């Protein structure tokens, strides 16, 4: 049987590490090469359970560097497929400074595409976001045909990367698909994001900062469901197609925060309203009927099922959370890689 390798870019991050776990568990015969630059959101502690797997290889490198990407390919065997997660992804950080987002999300994606074409990869899945569509009103849903209208430097850089992938398909016949997901939550998420931040702060009896009136609506997708959808696209997705991936779980931020406080037995007096974020999109909601109808994927978890699982994971992983919030996880990276 021909060896297959999946190169996962950004595999030490939140969604990427969950995807690596899924591949090791569900496709144990595949070789998995994880290419990650180990920026602040990259945490090798996310992957301690798979480090000893014989088919798993970690390559410390940046997708902006052609040489680094080539080193990942040198670690591959047989037919190669690529799942591209690596990205700067936090909206607040992009508002403070957009250049790193352009460098990684735009330039890095083009470098990766160029090398992948040269190496004639069998499949390329570009993992994007529903934020490229902009903001919805009180009704309606994003479909794959919704025009791109990004409203933050982050989402603009992701939209640009989406268009580079589209151009590679159209110009070169490159075997790529793009996925656009709604807001993820679950294990290993960096606690600058809403749900892990609120769990951490509530556990510590610290204030829970809420932007504006707290009524910003998102469609919440459990990361395990998301990773299963990406694997389905990797194995069955058609070249050139875009697939929206949603959780069918629309909630205002304030409702989620109240659910977390209730689950932890903490008072709502911990909620602290803060100045709104510039350009804050009011609502996102995904129509995921295309991936359901063409590839047979639907989310397995409702929010009511997966939020308690998520809270329980963070409560059981206090050393992981302490390492992240204190910055201690970076000490291991510095010792190993000098960065």
C-alpha positions, 0 to 999 in steps of 0.5 A: 500500500502506498504511503500517504502523508498529510502535511498540517500547517499550524498543527500546534495551534488550537484547531490544527492540534485537534486535527492532528489528534483526529488523524492519529486516531482515525487514520493511524496508517497515515504519516502526519507532518506538522509544520508550525512556527511556534508563535505565541499561539503554537503550543507543543503541549497540545500534542504531548499525547501524539509525540510518540506516534511512529507516523508523527513528525514535527518540523519547526518552520514558518510558511513564509519561508520556502526553505522551511516548507521544503523541509516539511516536504522532505519529511513526507513519504509517498503521496502528499496532501496538505491541510493549511491551518497556519494563520494569524487569527485574533481580530483584536491583535489585527486591529493593533497591527495588521502587518503580521497578518498580511505576512503570514496569511497572504505571503505565507499562503502564496509561498505554500501554494508555490511549493505545493504546485512544484511538489504536485500535491494530491490535495490541498485544503485551505482552512478559512473563516466565515469572517471573510463574508463580513457581517449579517443582519438579524436574519439570513445566513452565509452561503458559499456564494455570499460575496466577500466583504471582510471588515477587520485586518484579520478577515481581510488577510484571510479573504486575500488568502482565499482568493490566492487559492482560488486563483491557483485552482483557476490558473493552474488546475491546482487540486484545492478546496477551501473551508469556511467555518464558524466560531470554534470552541473546545480543548486547547484553545488559547485563552484570548478567545471568548469561551476559554477566557471566560472559563478561566476568569470565572474560575479565578473570580476575575471580571469577565469583559464583555464588548458593548452590549454583549449581543454579538451573535455567532454560530458556535462549532465544536472543534471536534465536529470541525476537524471531522468536517475537514477530514471529510473535505480532504477525502471527498471534497471536489477541486475548486469547491468552497464548503461552509462548516457551521455548528447550527448553534447561534448564541449572543456572547452574553448568553454564552457567558451566563451559561459558563457562569451558571455551570461554574456556580459563579455570580453574574456580577463578575460580568464587566461591560467594556468599550466595544471593539472597532468594526465589531461585526454584529452577527455571523451565521452559516448555511452548511447545507452544501457540505451536508448534501454533497459530502454527508457531513453534519455536526455531531454535537449541539452546544448544550452537549459540547459546552459542558464537555469544554468546561470540564476539559479546562477544569481538568487541565489546570496545568495546561491553562497555568502554563499558557496564562503564565507563559511557561509553555514558551520556555519549552519552545525557547529551550528546544528551538531558541524562539 
